[in-house]
């Protein structure tokens, strides 16, 4: 094949590939970007993998650790005026 015909064939093949590509849509790309932040996407899950079983022991352990910090902290934040009044006994 001559170099001229080879170049024309390559150019035509490249144009065919360009025409088959989807047009760029800002709306679609922004929508995909926003949907990437969803915790549970509304798309159908792939059937090639099974969902993981619930690990209730780990969940209870996590909630217990958070509660061990949360409830005493809230008690101090909300209870310090009462503790100050009892500790100073009105001597301020």
PyMOL Python script that loads the backbone (N, CA, C, O; Angstrom):
from pymol import cmd

cmd.read_pdbstr("""\
ATOM      1  N   UNK A   1       0.851  -1.162   0.000  1.00  0.00           N
ATOM      2  CA  UNK A   1       0.000   0.000   0.000  1.00  0.00           C
ATOM      3  C   UNK A   1       0.901   1.231   0.000  1.00  0.00           C
ATOM      4  O   UNK A   1       1.918   1.281   0.692  1.00  0.00           O
ATOM      5  N   UNK A   2       0.510   2.196  -0.776  1.00  0.00           N
ATOM      6  CA  UNK A   2       1.324   3.400  -0.866  1.00  0.00           C
ATOM      7  C   UNK A   2       1.190   4.207   0.420  1.00  0.00           C
ATOM      8  O   UNK A   2       0.190   4.089   1.128  1.00  0.00           O
ATOM      9  N   UNK A   3       2.188   5.020   0.721  1.00  0.00           N
ATOM     10  CA  UNK A   3       2.133   5.820   1.950  1.00  0.00           C
ATOM     11  C   UNK A   3       0.953   6.784   1.970  1.00  0.00           C
ATOM     12  O   UNK A   3       0.397   7.069   3.031  1.00  0.00           O
ATOM     13  N   UNK A   4       0.574   7.282   0.807  1.00  0.00           N
ATOM     14  CA  UNK A   4      -0.550   8.220   0.753  1.00  0.00           C
ATOM     15  C   UNK A   4      -1.845   7.498   1.104  1.00  0.00           C
ATOM     16  O   UNK A   4      -2.646   7.997   1.895  1.00  0.00           O
ATOM     17  N   UNK A   5      -2.051   6.316   0.510  1.00  0.00           N
ATOM     18  CA  UNK A   5      -3.261   5.552   0.807  1.00  0.00           C
ATOM     19  C   UNK A   5      -3.280   5.077   2.263  1.00  0.00           C
ATOM     20  O   UNK A   5      -4.334   5.046   2.897  1.00  0.00           O
ATOM     21  N   UNK A   6      -2.111   4.710   2.783  1.00  0.00           N
ATOM     22  CA  UNK A   6      -2.039   4.282   4.181  1.00  0.00           C
ATOM     23  C   UNK A   6      -2.412   5.423   5.117  1.00  0.00           C
ATOM     24  O   UNK A   6      -3.114   5.228   6.109  1.00  0.00           O
ATOM     25  N   UNK A   7      -1.929   6.618   4.784  1.00  0.00           N
ATOM     26  CA  UNK A   7      -2.246   7.781   5.609  1.00  0.00           C
ATOM     27  C   UNK A   7      -3.743   8.107   5.540  1.00  0.00           C
ATOM     28  O   UNK A   7      -4.352   8.428   6.560  1.00  0.00           O
ATOM     29  N   UNK A   8      -4.335   8.027   4.347  1.00  0.00           N
ATOM     30  CA  UNK A   8      -5.768   8.279   4.202  1.00  0.00           C
ATOM     31  C   UNK A   8      -6.589   7.233   4.960  1.00  0.00           C
ATOM     32  O   UNK A   8      -7.585   7.566   5.602  1.00  0.00           O
ATOM     33  N   UNK A   9      -6.170   5.982   4.884  1.00  0.00           N
ATOM     34  CA  UNK A   9      -6.889   4.922   5.590  1.00  0.00           C
ATOM     35  C   UNK A   9      -6.809   5.130   7.098  1.00  0.00           C
ATOM     36  O   UNK A   9      -7.798   4.941   7.806  1.00  0.00           O
ATOM     37  N   UNK A  10      -5.640   5.515   7.588  1.00  0.00           N
ATOM     38  CA  UNK A  10      -5.480   5.761   9.023  1.00  0.00           C
ATOM     39  C   UNK A  10      -6.321   6.950   9.462  1.00  0.00           C
ATOM     40  O   UNK A  10      -6.934   6.920  10.529  1.00  0.00           O
ATOM     41  N   UNK A  11      -6.352   7.997   8.642  1.00  0.00           N
ATOM     42  CA  UNK A  11      -7.138   9.182   8.973  1.00  0.00           C
ATOM     43  C   UNK A  11      -8.628   8.847   9.011  1.00  0.00           C
ATOM     44  O   UNK A  11      -9.341   9.270   9.921  1.00  0.00           O
ATOM     45  N   UNK A  12      -9.092   8.088   8.024  1.00  0.00           N
ATOM     46  CA  UNK A  12     -10.506   7.696   7.997  1.00  0.00           C
ATOM     47  C   UNK A  12     -10.852   6.797   9.181  1.00  0.00           C
ATOM     48  O   UNK A  12     -11.932   6.923   9.758  1.00  0.00           O
ATOM     49  N   UNK A  13      -9.957   5.903   9.544  1.00  0.00           N
ATOM     50  CA  UNK A  13     -10.200   5.033  10.693  1.00  0.00           C
ATOM     51  C   UNK A  13     -10.262   5.856  11.974  1.00  0.00           C
ATOM     52  O   UNK A  13     -11.090   5.590  12.845  1.00  0.00           O
ATOM     53  N   UNK A  14      -9.384   6.860  12.094  1.00  0.00           N
ATOM     54  CA  UNK A  14      -9.370   7.719  13.276  1.00  0.00           C
ATOM     55  C   UNK A  14     -10.651   8.539  13.355  1.00  0.00           C
ATOM     56  O   UNK A  14     -11.206   8.718  14.440  1.00  0.00           O
ATOM     57  N   UNK A  15     -11.125   9.037  12.221  1.00  0.00           N
ATOM     58  CA  UNK A  15     -12.377   9.796  12.209  1.00  0.00           C
ATOM     59  C   UNK A  15     -13.551   8.917  12.619  1.00  0.00           C
ATOM     60  O   UNK A  15     -14.468   9.379  13.298  1.00  0.00           O
ATOM     61  N   UNK A  16     -13.527   7.659  12.213  1.00  0.00           N
ATOM     62  CA  UNK A  16     -14.588   6.739  12.603  1.00  0.00           C
ATOM     63  C   UNK A  16     -14.613   6.522  14.100  1.00  0.00           C
ATOM     64  O   UNK A  16     -15.680   6.433  14.708  1.00  0.00           O
ATOM     65  N   UNK A  17     -13.432   6.437  14.694  1.00  0.00           N
ATOM     66  CA  UNK A  17     -13.351   6.268  16.147  1.00  0.00           C
ATOM     67  C   UNK A  17     -13.831   7.530  16.844  1.00  0.00           C
ATOM     68  O   UNK A  17     -14.523   7.457  17.860  1.00  0.00           O
ATOM     69  N   UNK A  18     -13.466   8.689  16.302  1.00  0.00           N
ATOM     70  CA  UNK A  18     -13.892   9.939  16.916  1.00  0.00           C
ATOM     71  C   UNK A  18     -15.407  10.093  16.884  1.00  0.00           C
ATOM     72  O   UNK A  18     -15.997  10.599  17.840  1.00  0.00           O
ATOM     73  N   UNK A  19     -16.038   9.667  15.809  1.00  0.00           N
ATOM     74  CA  UNK A  19     -17.475   9.821  15.690  1.00  0.00           C
ATOM     75  C   UNK A  19     -18.216   8.860  16.615  1.00  0.00           C
ATOM     76  O   UNK A  19     -19.361   9.126  16.980  1.00  0.00           O
ATOM     77  N   UNK A  20     -17.600   7.765  16.998  1.00  0.00           N
ATOM     78  CA  UNK A  20     -18.259   6.799  17.853  1.00  0.00           C
ATOM     79  C   UNK A  20     -18.198   7.192  19.326  1.00  0.00           C
ATOM     80  O   UNK A  20     -18.950   6.652  20.137  1.00  0.00           O
ATOM     81  N   UNK A  21     -17.327   8.111  19.678  1.00  0.00           N
ATOM     82  CA  UNK A  21     -17.217   8.515  21.076  1.00  0.00           C
ATOM     83  C   UNK A  21     -18.443   9.321  21.488  1.00  0.00           C
ATOM     84  O   UNK A  21     -19.064   9.997  20.668  1.00  0.00           O
ATOM     85  N   UNK A  22     -18.774   9.238  22.750  1.00  0.00           N
ATOM     86  CA  UNK A  22     -19.893  10.008  23.265  1.00  0.00           C
ATOM     87  C   UNK A  22     -19.481  11.463  23.410  1.00  0.00           C
ATOM     88  O   UNK A  22     -18.309  11.770  23.627  1.00  0.00           O
ATOM     89  N   UNK A  23     -20.441  12.338  23.289  1.00  0.00           N
ATOM     90  CA  UNK A  23     -20.151  13.747  23.478  1.00  0.00           C
ATOM     91  C   UNK A  23     -19.999  14.017  24.971  1.00  0.00           C
ATOM     92  O   UNK A  23     -20.638  13.361  25.794  1.00  0.00           O
ATOM     93  N   UNK A  24     -19.167  14.966  25.312  1.00  0.00           N
ATOM     94  CA  UNK A  24     -18.906  15.317  26.704  1.00  0.00           C
ATOM     95  C   UNK A  24     -20.065  16.146  27.229  1.00  0.00           C
ATOM     96  O   UNK A  24     -20.468  17.125  26.602  1.00  0.00           O
ATOM     97  N   UNK A  25     -20.590  15.760  28.357  1.00  0.00           N
ATOM     98  CA  UNK A  25     -21.697  16.476  28.963  1.00  0.00           C
ATOM     99  C   UNK A  25     -21.281  16.920  30.362  1.00  0.00           C
ATOM    100  O   UNK A  25     -20.954  16.094  31.214  1.00  0.00           O
ATOM    101  N   UNK A  26     -21.298  18.199  30.585  1.00  0.00           N
ATOM    102  CA  UNK A  26     -20.939  18.735  31.897  1.00  0.00           C
ATOM    103  C   UNK A  26     -21.955  18.275  32.939  1.00  0.00           C
ATOM    104  O   UNK A  26     -21.591  17.942  34.067  1.00  0.00           O
ATOM    105  N   UNK A  27     -23.222  18.258  32.555  1.00  0.00           N
ATOM    106  CA  UNK A  27     -24.270  17.834  33.486  1.00  0.00           C
ATOM    107  C   UNK A  27     -24.051  16.398  33.940  1.00  0.00           C
ATOM    108  O   UNK A  27     -24.141  16.102  35.131  1.00  0.00           O
ATOM    109  N   UNK A  28     -23.764  15.503  32.996  1.00  0.00           N
ATOM    110  CA  UNK A  28     -23.575  14.103  33.356  1.00  0.00           C
ATOM    111  C   UNK A  28     -22.332  13.912  34.212  1.00  0.00           C
ATOM    112  O   UNK A  28     -22.345  13.118  35.153  1.00  0.00           O
ATOM    113  N   UNK A  29     -21.262  14.628  33.899  1.00  0.00           N
ATOM    114  CA  UNK A  29     -20.050  14.459  34.700  1.00  0.00           C
ATOM    115  C   UNK A  29     -20.244  15.013  36.110  1.00  0.00           C
ATOM    116  O   UNK A  29     -19.745  14.426  37.071  1.00  0.00           O
ATOM    117  N   UNK A  30     -20.953  16.123  36.253  1.00  0.00           N
ATOM    118  CA  UNK A  30     -21.222  16.665  37.588  1.00  0.00           C
ATOM    119  C   UNK A  30     -22.158  15.749  38.370  1.00  0.00           C
ATOM    120  O   UNK A  30     -22.001  15.584  39.580  1.00  0.00           O
ATOM    121  N   UNK A  31     -23.133  15.154  37.680  1.00  0.00           N
ATOM    122  CA  UNK A  31     -24.037  14.231  38.350  1.00  0.00           C
ATOM    123  C   UNK A  31     -23.285  13.002  38.848  1.00  0.00           C
ATOM    124  O   UNK A  31     -23.515  12.538  39.965  1.00  0.00           O
ATOM    125  N   UNK A  32     -22.387  12.474  38.018  1.00  0.00           N
ATOM    126  CA  UNK A  32     -21.590  11.326  38.434  1.00  0.00           C
ATOM    127  C   UNK A  32     -20.690  11.692  39.610  1.00  0.00           C
ATOM    128  O   UNK A  32     -20.509  10.894  40.529  1.00  0.00           O
ATOM    129  N   UNK A  33     -20.125  12.903  39.579  1.00  0.00           N
ATOM    130  CA  UNK A  33     -19.272  13.363  40.675  1.00  0.00           C
ATOM    131  C   UNK A  33     -20.073  13.453  41.970  1.00  0.00           C
ATOM    132  O   UNK A  33     -19.601  13.024  43.023  1.00  0.00           O
ATOM    133  N   UNK A  34     -21.275  14.005  41.899  1.00  0.00           N
ATOM    134  CA  UNK A  34     -22.111  14.126  43.096  1.00  0.00           C
ATOM    135  C   UNK A  34     -22.551  12.758  43.594  1.00  0.00           C
ATOM    136  O   UNK A  34     -22.608  12.531  44.803  1.00  0.00           O
ATOM    137  N   UNK A  35     -22.860  11.851  42.690  1.00  0.00           N
ATOM    138  CA  UNK A  35     -23.312  10.525  43.098  1.00  0.00           C
ATOM    139  C   UNK A  35     -22.180   9.705  43.692  1.00  0.00           C
ATOM    140  O   UNK A  35     -22.433   8.733  44.404  1.00  0.00           O
ATOM    141  N   UNK A  36     -20.940  10.076  43.412  1.00  0.00           N
ATOM    142  CA  UNK A  36     -19.826   9.322  43.981  1.00  0.00           C
ATOM    143  C   UNK A  36     -19.730   9.521  45.493  1.00  0.00           C
ATOM    144  O   UNK A  36     -19.087   8.725  46.177  1.00  0.00           O
ATOM    145  N   UNK A  37     -20.361  10.573  46.025  1.00  0.00           N
ATOM    146  CA  UNK A  37     -20.332  10.830  47.461  1.00  0.00           C
ATOM    147  C   UNK A  37     -21.445  10.110  48.209  1.00  0.00           C
ATOM    148  O   UNK A  37     -21.449  10.112  49.440  1.00  0.00           O
ATOM    149  N   UNK A  38     -22.386   9.494  47.504  1.00  0.00           N
ATOM    150  CA  UNK A  38     -23.490   8.819  48.168  1.00  0.00           C
ATOM    151  C   UNK A  38     -22.990   7.592  48.916  1.00  0.00           C
ATOM    152  O   UNK A  38     -22.160   6.831  48.417  1.00  0.00           O
ATOM    153  N   UNK A  39     -23.509   7.419  50.111  1.00  0.00           N
ATOM    154  CA  UNK A  39     -23.116   6.260  50.908  1.00  0.00           C
ATOM    155  C   UNK A  39     -23.667   4.982  50.297  1.00  0.00           C
ATOM    156  O   UNK A  39     -22.963   3.975  50.213  1.00  0.00           O
ATOM    157  N   UNK A  40     -24.905   5.019  49.878  1.00  0.00           N
ATOM    158  CA  UNK A  40     -25.533   3.852  49.252  1.00  0.00           C
ATOM    159  C   UNK A  40     -26.081   4.296  47.904  1.00  0.00           C
ATOM    160  O   UNK A  40     -27.192   4.822  47.833  1.00  0.00           O
ATOM    161  N   UNK A  41     -25.331   4.096  46.852  1.00  0.00           N
ATOM    162  CA  UNK A  41     -25.785   4.593  45.550  1.00  0.00           C
ATOM    163  C   UNK A  41     -27.082   3.920  45.120  1.00  0.00           C
ATOM    164  O   UNK A  41     -27.366   2.784  45.500  1.00  0.00           O
ATOM    165  N   UNK A  42     -27.856   4.635  44.329  1.00  0.00           N
ATOM    166  CA  UNK A  42     -29.142   4.135  43.875  1.00  0.00           C
ATOM    167  C   UNK A  42     -29.006   3.272  42.632  1.00  0.00           C
ATOM    168  O   UNK A  42     -30.001   2.956  41.980  1.00  0.00           O
ATOM    169  N   UNK A  43     -27.811   2.900  42.310  1.00  0.00           N
ATOM    170  CA  UNK A  43     -27.600   2.048  41.154  1.00  0.00           C
ATOM    171  C   UNK A  43     -27.706   0.591  41.576  1.00  0.00           C
ATOM    172  O   UNK A  43     -27.592   0.262  42.757  1.00  0.00           O
ATOM    173  N   UNK A  44     -27.917  -0.247  40.628  1.00  0.00           N
ATOM    174  CA  UNK A  44     -28.005  -1.671  40.906  1.00  0.00           C
ATOM    175  C   UNK A  44     -26.621  -2.197  41.266  1.00  0.00           C
ATOM    176  O   UNK A  44     -25.638  -1.890  40.592  1.00  0.00           O
ATOM    177  N   UNK A  45     -26.551  -2.980  42.319  1.00  0.00           N
ATOM    178  CA  UNK A  45     -25.276  -3.527  42.749  1.00  0.00           C
ATOM    179  C   UNK A  45     -24.857  -4.657  41.823  1.00  0.00           C
ATOM    180  O   UNK A  45     -25.716  -5.367  41.300  1.00  0.00           O
ATOM    181  N   UNK A  46     -23.576  -4.842  41.608  1.00  0.00           N
ATOM    182  CA  UNK A  46     -23.129  -5.923  40.730  1.00  0.00           C
ATOM    183  C   UNK A  46     -23.445  -7.286  41.344  1.00  0.00           C
ATOM    184  O   UNK A  46     -23.365  -7.466  42.559  1.00  0.00           O
ATOM    185  N   UNK A  47     -23.798  -8.226  40.500  1.00  0.00           N
ATOM    186  CA  UNK A  47     -24.146  -9.557  40.985  1.00  0.00           C
ATOM    187  C   UNK A  47     -22.924 -10.464  41.048  1.00  0.00           C
ATOM    188  O   UNK A  47     -23.029 -11.612  41.480  1.00  0.00           O
ATOM    189  N   UNK A  48     -21.779  -9.971  40.629  1.00  0.00           N
ATOM    190  CA  UNK A  48     -20.580 -10.807  40.640  1.00  0.00           C
ATOM    191  C   UNK A  48     -20.023 -10.992  42.047  1.00  0.00           C
ATOM    192  O   UNK A  48     -19.265 -11.930  42.291  1.00  0.00           O
ATOM    193  N   UNK A  49     -20.390 -10.107  42.977  1.00  0.00           N
ATOM    194  CA  UNK A  49     -19.918 -10.237  44.358  1.00  0.00           C
ATOM    195  C   UNK A  49     -21.121 -10.282  45.293  1.00  0.00           C
ATOM    196  O   UNK A  49     -22.141  -9.640  45.039  1.00  0.00           O
ATOM    197  N   UNK A  50     -20.996 -11.026  46.350  1.00  0.00           N
ATOM    198  CA  UNK A  50     -22.052 -11.105  47.353  1.00  0.00           C
ATOM    199  C   UNK A  50     -21.850 -10.021  48.396  1.00  0.00           C
ATOM    200  O   UNK A  50     -20.724  -9.583  48.636  1.00  0.00           O
ATOM    201  N   UNK A  51     -22.925  -9.594  49.008  1.00  0.00           N
ATOM    202  CA  UNK A  51     -22.806  -8.584  50.044  1.00  0.00           C
ATOM    203  C   UNK A  51     -22.225  -9.211  51.304  1.00  0.00           C
ATOM    204  O   UNK A  51     -22.409 -10.399  51.570  1.00  0.00           O
ATOM    205  N   UNK A  52     -21.529  -8.398  52.065  1.00  0.00           N
ATOM    206  CA  UNK A  52     -20.895  -8.890  53.284  1.00  0.00           C
ATOM    207  C   UNK A  52     -21.941  -9.061  54.380  1.00  0.00           C
ATOM    208  O   UNK A  52     -22.926  -8.325  54.435  1.00  0.00           O
ATOM    209  N   UNK A  53     -21.719 -10.020  55.231  1.00  0.00           N
ATOM    210  CA  UNK A  53     -22.624 -10.250  56.357  1.00  0.00           C
ATOM    211  C   UNK A  53     -22.430  -9.156  57.404  1.00  0.00           C
ATOM    212  O   UNK A  53     -21.352  -8.571  57.516  1.00  0.00           O
ATOM    213  N   UNK A  54     -23.477  -8.892  58.159  1.00  0.00           N
ATOM    214  CA  UNK A  54     -23.406  -7.873  59.199  1.00  0.00           C
ATOM    215  C   UNK A  54     -22.517  -8.361  60.337  1.00  0.00           C
ATOM    216  O   UNK A  54     -22.627  -9.504  60.781  1.00  0.00           O
ATOM    217  N   UNK A  55     -21.640  -7.484  60.800  1.00  0.00           N
ATOM    218  CA  UNK A  55     -20.745  -7.809  61.904  1.00  0.00           C
ATOM    219  C   UNK A  55     -21.255  -7.070  63.144  1.00  0.00           C
ATOM    220  O   UNK A  55     -20.769  -5.990  63.479  1.00  0.00           O
ATOM    221  N   UNK A  56     -22.235  -7.664  63.814  1.00  0.00           N
ATOM    222  CA  UNK A  56     -22.885  -6.992  64.929  1.00  0.00           C
ATOM    223  C   UNK A  56     -21.959  -6.821  66.120  1.00  0.00           C
ATOM    224  O   UNK A  56     -22.082  -5.843  66.857  1.00  0.00           O
ATOM    225  N   UNK A  57     -21.048  -7.739  66.322  1.00  0.00           N
ATOM    226  CA  UNK A  57     -20.107  -7.599  67.429  1.00  0.00           C
ATOM    227  C   UNK A  57     -19.250  -6.356  67.282  1.00  0.00           C
ATOM    228  O   UNK A  57     -19.012  -5.635  68.251  1.00  0.00           O
ATOM    229  N   UNK A  58     -18.793  -6.113  66.073  1.00  0.00           N
ATOM    230  CA  UNK A  58     -17.977  -4.926  65.811  1.00  0.00           C
ATOM    231  C   UNK A  58     -18.794  -3.651  65.977  1.00  0.00           C
ATOM    232  O   UNK A  58     -18.288  -2.646  66.478  1.00  0.00           O
ATOM    233  N   UNK A  59     -20.066  -3.691  65.554  1.00  0.00           N
ATOM    234  CA  UNK A  59     -20.921  -2.514  65.699  1.00  0.00           C
ATOM    235  C   UNK A  59     -21.168  -2.189  67.175  1.00  0.00           C
ATOM    236  O   UNK A  59     -21.113  -1.026  67.575  1.00  0.00           O
ATOM    237  N   UNK A  60     -21.437  -3.213  67.975  1.00  0.00           N
ATOM    238  CA  UNK A  60     -21.679  -2.995  69.406  1.00  0.00           C
ATOM    239  C   UNK A  60     -20.421  -2.472  70.089  1.00  0.00           C
ATOM    240  O   UNK A  60     -20.497  -1.602  70.956  1.00  0.00           O
ATOM    241  N   UNK A  61     -19.274  -2.998  69.702  1.00  0.00           N
ATOM    242  CA  UNK A  61     -18.008  -2.537  70.268  1.00  0.00           C
ATOM    243  C   UNK A  61     -17.763  -1.068  69.917  1.00  0.00           C
ATOM    244  O   UNK A  61     -17.315  -0.292  70.761  1.00  0.00           O
ATOM    245  N   UNK A  62     -18.058  -0.686  68.667  1.00  0.00           N
ATOM    246  CA  UNK A  62     -17.869   0.701  68.232  1.00  0.00           C
ATOM    247  C   UNK A  62     -18.799   1.637  68.996  1.00  0.00           C
ATOM    248  O   UNK A  62     -18.369   2.692  69.461  1.00  0.00           O
ATOM    249  N   UNK A  63     -20.067   1.260  69.129  1.00  0.00           N
ATOM    250  CA  UNK A  63     -21.026   2.104  69.841  1.00  0.00           C
ATOM    251  C   UNK A  63     -20.651   2.195  71.321  1.00  0.00           C
ATOM    252  O   UNK A  63     -20.808   3.252  71.933  1.00  0.00           O
ATOM    253  N   UNK A  64     -20.165   1.116  71.892  1.00  0.00           N
ATOM    254  CA  UNK A  64     -19.739   1.135  73.289  1.00  0.00           C
ATOM    255  C   UNK A  64     -18.568   2.074  73.522  1.00  0.00           C
ATOM    256  O   UNK A  64     -18.540   2.811  74.508  1.00  0.00           O
ATOM    257  N   UNK A  65     -17.598   2.048  72.610  1.00  0.00           N
ATOM    258  CA  UNK A  65     -16.446   2.955  72.745  1.00  0.00           C
ATOM    259  C   UNK A  65     -16.881   4.411  72.609  1.00  0.00           C
ATOM    260  O   UNK A  65     -16.422   5.273  73.359  1.00  0.00           O
ATOM    261  N   UNK A  66     -17.759   4.680  71.661  1.00  0.00           N
ATOM    262  CA  UNK A  66     -18.219   6.055  71.486  1.00  0.00           C
ATOM    263  C   UNK A  66     -19.036   6.516  72.685  1.00  0.00           C
ATOM    264  O   UNK A  66     -18.926   7.665  73.111  1.00  0.00           O
ATOM    265  N   UNK A  67     -19.857   5.619  73.230  1.00  0.00           N
ATOM    266  CA  UNK A  67     -20.660   5.973  74.397  1.00  0.00           C
ATOM    267  C   UNK A  67     -19.808   6.220  75.626  1.00  0.00           C
ATOM    268  O   UNK A  67     -20.152   7.055  76.463  1.00  0.00           O
ATOM    269  N   UNK A  68     -18.693   5.498  75.742  1.00  0.00           N
ATOM    270  CA  UNK A  68     -17.805   5.674  76.894  1.00  0.00           C
ATOM    271  C   UNK A  68     -17.166   7.057  76.898  1.00  0.00           C
ATOM    272  O   UNK A  68     -16.782   7.554  77.957  1.00  0.00           O
ATOM    273  N   UNK A  69     -17.047   7.677  75.748  1.00  0.00           N
ATOM    274  CA  UNK A  69     -16.496   9.030  75.672  1.00  0.00           C
ATOM    275  C   UNK A  69     -17.621  10.063  75.654  1.00  0.00           C
ATOM    276  O   UNK A  69     -17.512  11.109  76.293  1.00  0.00           O
ATOM    277  N   UNK A  70     -18.685   9.777  74.938  1.00  0.00           N
ATOM    278  CA  UNK A  70     -19.751  10.753  74.712  1.00  0.00           C
ATOM    279  C   UNK A  70     -20.504  11.114  75.993  1.00  0.00           C
ATOM    280  O   UNK A  70     -20.634  12.295  76.315  1.00  0.00           O
ATOM    281  N   UNK A  71     -20.996  10.126  76.719  1.00  0.00           N
ATOM    282  CA  UNK A  71     -21.850  10.417  77.862  1.00  0.00           C
ATOM    283  C   UNK A  71     -21.114  11.134  78.992  1.00  0.00           C
ATOM    284  O   UNK A  71     -21.675  12.076  79.551  1.00  0.00           O
ATOM    285  N   UNK A  72     -19.886  10.745  79.365  1.00  0.00           N
ATOM    286  CA  UNK A  72     -19.179  11.549  80.374  1.00  0.00           C
ATOM    287  C   UNK A  72     -18.868  12.971  79.888  1.00  0.00           C
ATOM    288  O   UNK A  72     -18.917  13.920  80.670  1.00  0.00           O
ATOM    289  N   UNK A  73     -18.552  13.112  78.608  1.00  0.00           N
ATOM    290  CA  UNK A  73     -18.259  14.451  78.085  1.00  0.00           C
ATOM    291  C   UNK A  73     -19.500  15.329  78.119  1.00  0.00           C
ATOM    292  O   UNK A  73     -19.425  16.493  78.513  1.00  0.00           O
ATOM    293  N   UNK A  74     -20.638  14.787  77.711  1.00  0.00           N
ATOM    294  CA  UNK A  74     -21.880  15.564  77.754  1.00  0.00           C
ATOM    295  C   UNK A  74     -22.252  15.890  79.202  1.00  0.00           C
ATOM    296  O   UNK A  74     -22.751  16.977  79.492  1.00  0.00           O
ATOM    297  N   UNK A  75     -22.007  14.945  80.102  1.00  0.00           N
ATOM    298  CA  UNK A  75     -22.276  15.209  81.520  1.00  0.00           C
ATOM    299  C   UNK A  75     -21.438  16.361  82.049  1.00  0.00           C
ATOM    300  O   UNK A  75     -21.931  17.184  82.820  1.00  0.00           O
ATOM    301  N   UNK A  76     -20.187  16.428  81.645  1.00  0.00           N
ATOM    302  CA  UNK A  76     -19.323  17.531  82.090  1.00  0.00           C
ATOM    303  C   UNK A  76     -19.732  18.853  81.441  1.00  0.00           C
ATOM    304  O   UNK A  76     -19.737  19.897  82.094  1.00  0.00           O
ATOM    305  N   UNK A  77     -20.073  18.802  80.157  1.00  0.00           N
ATOM    306  CA  UNK A  77     -20.448  20.042  79.462  1.00  0.00           C
ATOM    307  C   UNK A  77     -21.739  20.615  80.033  1.00  0.00           C
ATOM    308  O   UNK A  77     -21.844  21.823  80.243  1.00  0.00           O
ATOM    309  N   UNK A  78     -22.709  19.762  80.283  1.00  0.00           N
ATOM    310  CA  UNK A  78     -23.988  20.250  80.786  1.00  0.00           C
ATOM    311  C   UNK A  78     -24.023  20.361  82.313  1.00  0.00           C
ATOM    312  O   UNK A  78     -24.862  21.081  82.853  1.00  0.00           O
ATOM    313  N   UNK A  79     -23.135  19.666  83.010  1.00  0.00           N
ATOM    314  CA  UNK A  79     -23.204  19.640  84.459  1.00  0.00           C
ATOM    315  C   UNK A  79     -22.213  20.533  85.172  1.00  0.00           C
ATOM    316  O   UNK A  79     -22.251  20.613  86.400  1.00  0.00           O
ATOM    317  N   UNK A  80     -21.327  21.209  84.460  1.00  0.00           N
ATOM    318  CA  UNK A  80     -20.327  22.007  85.149  1.00  0.00           C
ATOM    319  C   UNK A  80     -20.931  23.177  85.928  1.00  0.00           C
ATOM    320  O   UNK A  80     -20.379  23.530  86.971  1.00  0.00           O
ATOM    321  N   UNK A  81     -22.026  23.797  85.490  1.00  0.00           N
ATOM    322  CA  UNK A  81     -22.575  24.868  86.338  1.00  0.00           C
ATOM    323  C   UNK A  81     -23.059  24.346  87.696  1.00  0.00           C
ATOM    324  O   UNK A  81     -22.856  24.993  88.723  1.00  0.00           O
ATOM    325  N   UNK A  82     -23.691  23.186  87.692  1.00  0.00           N
ATOM    326  CA  UNK A  82     -24.154  22.599  88.955  1.00  0.00           C
ATOM    327  C   UNK A  82     -22.969  22.226  89.841  1.00  0.00           C
ATOM    328  O   UNK A  82     -22.982  22.487  91.044  1.00  0.00           O
ATOM    329  N   UNK A  83     -21.942  21.614  89.244  1.00  0.00           N
ATOM    330  CA  UNK A  83     -20.757  21.243  90.021  1.00  0.00           C
ATOM    331  C   UNK A  83     -20.039  22.476  90.570  1.00  0.00           C
ATOM    332  O   UNK A  83     -19.531  22.451  91.691  1.00  0.00           O
ATOM    333  N   UNK A  84     -19.996  23.552  89.782  1.00  0.00           N
ATOM    334  CA  UNK A  84     -19.355  24.786  90.255  1.00  0.00           C
ATOM    335  C   UNK A  84     -20.149  25.399  91.406  1.00  0.00           C
ATOM    336  O   UNK A  84     -19.570  25.877  92.382  1.00  0.00           O
ATOM    337  N   UNK A  85     -21.463  25.381  91.289  1.00  0.00           N
ATOM    338  CA  UNK A  85     -22.292  25.944  92.366  1.00  0.00           C
ATOM    339  C   UNK A  85     -22.142  25.132  93.643  1.00  0.00           C
ATOM    340  O   UNK A  85     -22.096  25.706  94.731  1.00  0.00           O
ATOM    341  N   UNK A  86     -22.065  23.820  93.539  1.00  0.00           N
ATOM    342  CA  UNK A  86     -21.899  22.975  94.717  1.00  0.00           C
ATOM    343  C   UNK A  86     -20.493  23.123  95.301  1.00  0.00           C
ATOM    344  O   UNK A  86     -20.316  23.134  96.519  1.00  0.00           O
ATOM    345  N   UNK A  87     -19.499  23.237  94.418  1.00  0.00           N
ATOM    346  CA  UNK A  87     -18.117  23.342  94.895  1.00  0.00           C
ATOM    347  C   UNK A  87     -17.817  24.670  95.552  1.00  0.00           C
ATOM    348  O   UNK A  87     -17.105  24.715  96.555  1.00  0.00           O
ATOM    349  N   UNK A  88     -18.336  25.737  95.015  1.00  0.00           N
ATOM    350  CA  UNK A  88     -18.081  27.056  95.588  1.00  0.00           C
ATOM    351  C   UNK A  88     -19.048  27.379  96.725  1.00  0.00           C
ATOM    352  O   UNK A  88     -18.772  28.246  97.554  1.00  0.00           O
ATOM    353  N   UNK A  89     -20.163  26.690  96.760  1.00  0.00           N
ATOM    354  CA  UNK A  89     -21.143  26.807  97.847  1.00  0.00           C
ATOM    355  C   UNK A  89     -21.597  28.247  98.045  1.00  0.00           C
ATOM    356  O   UNK A  89     -21.807  28.693  99.173  1.00  0.00           O
ATOM    357  N   UNK A  90     -21.747  28.969  96.939  1.00  0.00           N
ATOM    358  CA  UNK A  90     -22.262  30.333  97.007  1.00  0.00           C
ATOM    359  C   UNK A  90     -21.288  31.343  97.572  1.00  0.00           C
ATOM    360  O   UNK A  90     -21.725  32.406  98.014  1.00  0.00           O
ATOM    361  N   UNK A  91     -19.984  31.073  97.584  1.00  0.00           N
ATOM    362  CA  UNK A  91     -19.000  31.980  98.181  1.00  0.00           C
ATOM    363  C   UNK A  91     -18.368  32.924  97.168  1.00  0.00           C
ATOM    364  O   UNK A  91     -17.343  33.541  97.461  1.00  0.00           O
ATOM    365  N   UNK A  92     -18.945  33.048  96.006  1.00  0.00           N
ATOM    366  CA  UNK A  92     -18.347  33.936  94.995  1.00  0.00           C
ATOM    367  C   UNK A  92     -18.944  35.308  95.101  1.00  0.00           C
ATOM    368  O   UNK A  92     -18.575  36.202  94.339  1.00  0.00           O
TER     369      UNK A  92
END
""", "prot")
cmd.dss("prot")
cmd.show_as("cartoon", "prot")
cmd.util.cbc("prot")
cmd.orient("prot")
